[in-house]
Amino acid sequence: MNEHQAAALLGVAVKTLRNWRCRGDGPKFVKLGGGRMVRYRESDLTAFIERDVRASTGDRGL
């Protein structure tokens, strides 16, 4: 999916998704067309969400 669809799925602004991509702390992405098009796989977005699942507010994750 494109970055607008991915941002909508995650509930964030496209700019946030772009910032995450530049910093390397967002979901995995694919660059197509010689690096001109950015796309996200649904499985990578799901994995990104699952990575931050917590059982309580004190849970720091893995």
N, C-alpha and C positions, 0 to 999 in steps of 0.2 A: 504494500500500500504506500501511497505517497506521504509526505511529511504532514500534510493537513489532516489526512485520515488518521495517521498515527497519533498526532497531537490530540485529536478529538477523542480517540479511544482511551488515551491516558489522562484526559481531562486537564491538559496543560496548553499553554500558548505555543504556537509554532516557534516563536523566538526562544522559548525555554528549551524546546527540543533541539534547536540549532545550537544553543549554548552547551547543552549536555554533550552534543556530538563533538563540538570543538574541544571540550575538556576531557572527553573520553570516558565520562561517567554515566552516560545514558544507555539506552538499548542498542544492541548491535544493529548495524545497517549495511546496506549494499549500495555500491556506487556503480551505476550503469552508464553506457554511452560515453565512455572515455572519462568518467568521473563527473559528468555534468548532471546526472540524475541520481537522486538519493531515494532509495526505497527501503521499506521495512517489511520483514516477514512477520506474519502473525505469531509464529512460534517464538520469535525473539522478543516480541512485545510481551507475550505471556510470561516468558522466562524472566524478563525484567520486573514485571509486577510480582511474580512469585518470590523473587530474590528479597523483596522488602516485606514479606509477610511476617507479622509478629504476633505473639500470643498475649502480650501485655505491653503497657507503656514502658516498663523497665527492661523489656526484652531487647537486647542489642543485635540480635541476629547472629549469623555465623561469622 
